[in-house]
Amino acid sequence: MLAEYERYFQKLATLLQKNDLGEEYIRASDNGGQYFSKGIKLYRYNCLQSKFDLKRIILIVPSLFNSPNILFINKTKNFVECLQDIATVYLIDWQEIKSPDHKLDDYVFEIIELLKYLIKNFAYKIDLIGHCIGGTLSLVAANLHPELLNSVTLLNTPWNFSYLEPQRIICKQLQFDEAIKHLDQVPKIYQQMLFFLLNPEHYQKKIVKFFETLNRDRQGLEIFLKTEYWLFSGKNLPRTTYLQLTEQIVDQNILEQNKWFIGDKLVSDLKIKLPVCIVAAERDNIAPLTSTISLLKIIKSSTLIKVDGGHISYLISSKINNFFAEYKYWFSSCNREK
């Protein structure tokens, strides 16, 4: 069974490497200019409804760990296409950074600079959407510069990282941190192993699901395999970024403990009064409800949308319709500001 699964997966991986799932990407170009950065590629998707065009600008900040390709997998109507019904959409595609000294702080500054760039071009405040750790970084950016934003949406965004303590104990026993301290970049396999340790039995369940889907749902099978490919096609991280994530964000839980400083400024002291939508999946193993729910108490202006599914499944299946109907209602209630 496992050998057959591996054979199908390798065949699909070969096809995906040729296409890179990137055919839908459109490079951003505004007013004859273009945003240049070694740290990101920026893509633009025009609003599909003329009555909304340019009146709302969305910036999506994906996770640092994987490509944003997952947002395009849904064959019926993907997440970006849903957003195009209500706004012009910009998407960050994080690039691998070669410098070993690149920090999480630098990713936050990159988001802030991009927000300033978009406002300069459009004169409208931005609606910021972050997924997973991209949401965590977006929230810190919003805390530093709320004047740049109209609203913030957090998709499966962890803030309390205490749930990773058992997995980090195992990683320390295996001396993962020691093994990478001499490397400029931390290979993506180290991140994948940490996620695997969150729910080891899930791998067996996925193989069973694969064979259940094999002969009765070809489109479902394609989505399943593309999701698997996305999970295993992560990005290498700069050494300092990785160690900051593991030793400070996870081990010391500096966000929940309100101890993250950038320079001499405390940035985890959330005082946001903007409309904030917190989207949490009930069966999310990567960013479970317990890691997200504390934000509801901290951010008084927040609204919770609970969805049925895992970390990404509700965005790549038919469940997106119910979720987006509720989200669109919330989004419309946030008045656009100049």
C-alpha positions in Angstrom: 0.0 0.0 0.0 2.7 2.5 1.0 4.8 1.7 -2.1 1.8 2.3 -4.4 1.1 5.6 -2.6 4.8 6.7 -3.1 4.6 5.8 -6.8 1.5 8.0 -7.4 3.0 10.8 -5.3 6.3 10.8 -7.2 4.5 10.8 -10.6 2.5 13.9 -9.6 5.5 15.6 -8.1 7.3 15.3 -11.5 4.3 17.0 -13.2 4.0 19.7 -10.6 7.7 20.6 -10.8 7.3 21.4 -14.5 4.2 23.7 -13.9 5.0 24.9 -10.4 1.3 25.5 -10.0 2.1 29.1 -10.9 0.2 29.6 -14.1 -2.4 31.8 -12.3 0.2 34.2 -11.0 0.3 37.8 -12.4 3.3 39.9 -11.5 2.2 43.2 -9.8 2.5 46.4 -11.7 0.9 49.6 -10.5 1.0 53.0 -12.2 3.9 51.9 -14.3 5.9 51.0 -11.2 6.8 47.7 -9.6 7.7 46.7 -6.0 11.2 45.3 -5.9 12.6 43.2 -3.0 14.9 40.3 -2.6 12.7 38.9 0.1 9.4 38.7 -1.8 7.7 38.4 -5.1 4.5 40.4 -5.3 1.5 39.3 -7.4 -1.7 41.3 -8.2 -5.2 39.9 -9.0 -7.6 42.5 -10.2 -11.1 42.8 -8.7 -13.6 41.0 -10.8 -16.5 43.3 -9.9 -16.2 46.8 -11.3 -18.3 48.3 -8.5 -15.6 47.3 -6.0 -12.5 47.9 -8.1 -9.8 49.8 -6.3 -12.1 50.6 -3.4 -10.7 47.8 -1.3 -7.1 46.6 -1.4 -6.2 43.2 0.2 -2.7 42.1 1.0 -2.3 38.4 1.7 0.7 37.3 3.8 1.2 33.5 3.6 3.2 31.3 6.0 7.0 31.4 5.8 7.1 27.6 5.6 5.4 26.9 2.3 4.5 28.5 -1.0 1.2 30.3 -1.4 0.2 27.8 -4.2 -2.2 26.1 -1.8 -4.5 29.1 -2.2 -5.1 28.2 -5.9 -5.8 24.5 -5.6 -9.6 24.6 -5.2 -10.9 23.8 -8.7 -14.4 25.2 -8.2 -13.4 28.7 -6.9 -10.1 29.2 -5.1 -9.6 31.5 -2.2 -8.0 34.3 -4.2 -10.9 34.2 -6.7 -13.3 34.6 -3.9 -11.5 37.6 -2.6 -11.4 39.1 -6.2 -15.2 39.4 -5.9 -14.8 42.1 -3.2 -11.4 43.7 -3.7 -8.1 44.0 -5.7 -5.8 41.4 -4.2 -2.1 41.4 -3.7 -0.2 38.3 -2.6 3.2 37.9 -1.1 5.4 35.0 -2.2 8.2 34.8 0.3 11.6 34.1 -1.3 14.4 32.1 0.4 16.8 34.4 2.1 20.5 33.4 1.9 21.7 35.6 4.8 21.9 33.5 8.0 21.3 36.6 10.1 17.8 37.4 8.7 15.3 37.7 11.6 11.6 37.5 12.0 11.8 41.3 12.7 12.9 41.7 9.1 9.8 39.9 7.8 7.7 42.3 9.8 9.5 45.3 8.4 9.0 43.9 4.9 5.2 43.7 5.4 5.2 47.3 6.7 7.2 48.6 3.8 4.9 46.9 1.4 1.8 48.4 3.1 3.3 51.8 2.7 4.0 51.1 -1.0 0.4 50.1 -1.6 -1.0 53.1 0.2 1.3 55.4 -1.8 -0.1 54.0 -5.0 -3.8 53.8 -4.0 -4.3 56.3 -1.2 -6.5 53.7 0.6 -5.8 51.9 3.8 -5.2 48.2 3.3 -7.1 45.1 4.4 -4.4 42.7 5.6 -4.9 38.9 5.6 -2.3 36.6 7.2 -2.2 32.8 7.2 -0.5 30.7 9.9 2.8 32.3 11.0 2.2 34.9 8.2 -0.8 36.0 10.3 1.4 36.2 13.4 3.8 38.5 11.6 0.9 40.5 10.1 -0.5 41.1 13.6 2.8 42.5 14.9 3.0 44.7 11.8 -0.6 45.9 12.5 0.3 46.6 16.1 3.2 48.8 15.0 1.4 50.7 12.3 -2.4 50.5 12.6 -2.7 53.7 10.7 -1.9 51.8 7.5 -4.8 49.4 7.8 -8.5 49.1 7.4 -8.8 45.6 8.9 -6.9 42.5 9.8 -7.9 38.9 9.1 -6.0 36.0 10.8 -6.4 32.6 9.2 -5.4 29.8 11.5 -2.9 32.1 13.2 -1.1 30.8 16.4 -0.2 33.2 19.2 0.1 30.8 22.2 2.8 28.2 21.2 2.8 26.2 24.4 1.1 23.3 22.5 4.4 22.6 20.8 6.3 21.9 24.0 6.2 18.1 23.8 7.4 18.2 20.2 10.2 20.6 21.1 11.3 18.2 23.9 11.7 15.4 21.3 13.6 17.8 19.0 16.0 18.7 21.7 16.6 15.1 22.6 17.4 14.4 19.0 19.7 17.5 19.1 18.0 19.1 16.1 19.1 22.6 17.2 22.7 21.6 17.6 22.7 20.0 14.1 21.7 23.2 12.4 23.6 25.9 14.3 26.5 25.8 11.8 24.3 26.1 8.8 23.4 29.4 7.0 20.0 28.0 6.0 18.0 25.4 7.9 16.7 22.7 5.5 12.9 22.5 5.2 13.0 18.9 6.5 13.5 20.2 10.0 10.2 22.1 9.9 8.4 19.1 8.3 9.6 16.8 11.1 8.3 19.2 13.7 4.9 19.3 12.0 4.9 15.5 11.6 5.5 15.1 15.4 2.3 17.1 16.0 0.2 14.2 14.8 2.3 11.1 13.7 -0.8 8.8 13.2 -2.2 11.3 10.7 0.2 10.0 8.0 -1.3 6.6 8.1 -4.8 8.1 8.0 -3.8 10.0 4.9 -2.7 6.9 3.1 -5.9 5.2 3.9 -7.8 8.2 2.6 -5.8 8.2 -0.6 -6.9 4.7 -1.5 -10.5 5.4 -0.5 -10.4 8.3 -3.0 -8.4 6.6 -5.7 -11.2 5.1 -7.7 -14.3 7.2 -6.8 -13.2 10.8 -6.9 -10.6 11.8 -9.4 -10.8 15.5 -8.7 -10.6 14.9 -5.0 -7.6 12.7 -5.6 -5.8 15.5 -7.5 -6.5 18.0 -4.8 -5.3 15.5 -2.2 -2.0 14.8 -4.0 -1.4 18.5 -4.8 -1.9 19.3 -1.1 0.6 16.6 -0.2 3.1 18.0 -2.6 2.6 21.5 -1.1 3.2 20.2 2.4 6.5 18.6 1.4 7.7 21.5 -0.8 8.5 23.9 2.0 11.2 26.6 2.1 14.6 26.7 3.7 14.8 29.3 6.5 17.7 31.5 7.6 19.4 30.1 10.7 18.5 33.1 12.8 14.9 33.0 11.8 14.6 29.3 12.6 16.3 29.6 16.0 14.2 32.7 16.8 11.0 30.7 16.0 12.1 27.6 18.0 13.9 29.1 21.0 11.9 32.3 21.5 8.5 32.0 19.9 8.0 28.4 20.9 10.2 27.5 23.9 9.9 30.9 25.7 6.4 31.6 24.2 7.3 35.3 24.0 4.1 36.3 22.3 1.7 34.9 24.9 4.1 36.0 27.6 4.2 39.5 26.0 8.0 39.6 25.8 8.8 40.1 22.1 10.9 43.2 21.5 12.1 44.5 18.2 14.9 46.8 19.2 13.8 48.4 22.4 10.1 48.3 21.4 7.7 45.8 22.9 5.7 44.6 19.9 3.7 41.7 21.5 1.7 44.2 23.6 -1.4 44.2 21.4 -3.4 47.4 21.5 -5.1 47.1 18.2 -8.5 48.7 17.9 -9.0 47.8 14.2 -11.6 45.3 13.1 -9.9 41.9 13.4 -11.4 38.6 12.1 -10.0 35.5 13.7 -10.6 32.4 11.6 -10.0 29.1 13.5 -10.5 25.6 12.2 -11.9 23.1 14.7 -9.7 20.2 13.6 -6.5 22.2 13.0 -3.4 20.3 14.4 -0.8 22.8 13.2 -2.5 25.9 14.8 -5.1 24.5 17.1 -7.9 26.5 18.7 -6.0 26.7 21.9 -3.2 28.6 20.2 -5.5 31.1 18.7 -8.4 31.6 21.1 -6.4 33.8 23.5 -6.4 36.6 20.9 -10.1 37.0 21.4 -9.5 38.1 24.9 -6.6 40.4 24.0 -8.1 42.1 21.0 -11.5 43.5 22.0 -12.4 44.5 18.5 -12.0 40.9 17.2 -14.7 38.6 15.7 -14.3 34.8 15.7 -15.3 32.6 12.7 -15.1 28.9 13.4 -14.8 26.6 10.4 -15.1 22.9 10.1 -11.8 21.4 8.8 -8.1 21.4 9.3 -5.3 23.9 8.9 -6.0 24.4 5.1 -8.8 22.0 4.2 -11.6 24.5 4.4 -9.9 26.7 1.8 -9.4 23.9 -0.8 -12.7 22.2 -0.6 -16.4 23.0 -1.1 -16.4 24.2 2.5 -15.0 27.4 1.3 -18.5 28.5 0.2 -20.0 28.6 3.7 -16.9 30.1 5.2 -16.6 32.9 2.6 -20.3 33.8 2.8 -19.8 34.5 6.5 -16.4 36.2 5.9 -17.8 38.4 3.2 -20.5 39.7 5.5 -17.9 40.6 8.1 -15.6 42.2 5.5 -18.4 44.3 4.1 -19.1 45.6 7.6 -15.6 47.1 7.9 -15.9 50.5 6.4 -13.1 51.4 3.9 -11.0 54.4 5.0 -8.8 56.7 3.1 
